[in-house]
Amino acid sequence: MVPSAHSPEPSNGRPDAESAIADELVRRLRAQGNALAADPVLVEQLRAQVGVILQRTRDRLSGTAVDAARPAGGERVGRARAGQNIHPVDSLTAATLLFDIALTELQHDGDAVEVARALNASIMDEVVPAALGYVDVLLERIAVADAEEHLGIWRRLHVPSPETAGGALTAGTESTGILTDRELQVITMIAQAYTNREISARLHIAEGTVKRHTTNIYAKLGATSRIDAVRTAVRLGLLRG
């Protein structure tokens, strides 16, 4: 429960009540050794989230329409926490504690059931996008790791060793790293939304050759589509974002 000294008046939109709830949340998280309370930057992010959640809760209780189309900070926070290696359990623990703390503080603002529903919905407004943002970062990491693994396998199968190279490579296939020069030209034009036919015309090669280059690009980058190939190429520094 939030100490009454922190909130001498009803919590209906008063900054002192928001501060009391945020203070108590941080205090409990620190007592548990939660990573979200271990860094000043994370604490400020947490306080900002509490403010957003309480405002949405008040909007719901007052009958004010909550704009579902409004850009949510949850996804951004989720991506940031993934980058900071904050475990999802820490975030879920914070959400659970916030519900208990805020429900006690807001219980005089209306019917207890309605307050609980409004508060839960407002917390989920942040939790769900944050979880999706967190998962997106993990999937991106997996995609890069998968691409690097594919590249390693491809190199072992197809790149000749110095002992067996025996001279220059065929014209138009000089290696510049992950992709050949020609493949870099193709992926660059794919990123610019050119079709295979347009790439064929501009590079003066057969359309079938463009398809073959595209297939090789997919294999090397571990991609399953043109968009996927472009995104992976950007992540690996082959293309500028």
C-alpha positions, 0 to 999 in steps of 0.5 A, a space after each residue: 500500500 502507498 503510504 498515506 503521507 504521499 497522497 493526502 488528497 484524492 488521486 483524481 489527476 493530482 501530481 502528488 498521487 502519481 508521484 506517490 504511486 511511482 515512488 512506491 512502485 520503485 521502492 518495491 522493485 528495488 526491494 526485490 532487486 528488480 533491474 528496472 529500479 537499478 538504473 536512473 534512466 530506467 526509473 525515469 522511463 518507468 515513471 513516465 509509463 506510470 503517468 501514461 497509465 494513470 492518465 488513461 485510467 482516469 480517461 476511462 473512468 471519466 468516460 473520455 474516449 481513449 484514442 487507440 490510434 494514438 502512438 503508444 510508447 509501449 513498443 518503443 520501451 519494449 525495444 529499449 528494454 530488449 536492447 538493455 537486456 532487461 528480462 520480461 519477468 522484470 517488466 511483468 513484475 512491475 506491471 503486477 505491482 503497479 496494479 496493486 499499488 494504483 488500485 489501492 490509491 484509486 479506489 476512492 475514484 469510483 466503483 471498485 470493479 470499474 476502477 480495476 477494469 480501467 486500470 487493467 486495460 490501461 496497463 495492458 495498453 502499455 504491456 502488450 505493445 512493449 512485449 511485441 517490441 521486445 519480441 521484434 528485437 529478438 527476432 531481428 537478432 535471430 535473423 542476423 544470426 541466422 544470416 551469418 550462419 547461412 553465410 558461413 555454410 555458403 562460404 564453406 561450400 562455395 568459396 575456394 580455398 587459396 590452395 584451390 583458387 587457381 586464378 581470377 574469378 569469372 568476370 562480374 562475380 568478384 567477391 566484395 564480402 558477403 555478396 559479389 559485386 553483381 549481387 550487390 548491384 541486384 540487391 541495391 536495385 531490389 531495395 529501390 523497388 525495381 522489378 526483375 525485368 527492369 534490373 535485367 534491362 539496366 544491367 544488360 543481363 538476362 532476366 533469368 540471370 537476375 532471378 539466379 542472382 536473387 536466389 543466391 542473395 536469399 541463400 546467403 542472407 537467409 532471406 525468404 523475400 525481397 523485403 527480408 533480403 533488403 532488411 538483412 542487407 541493411 542490418 549487415 551493413 551491405 546497404 544504407 538504411 
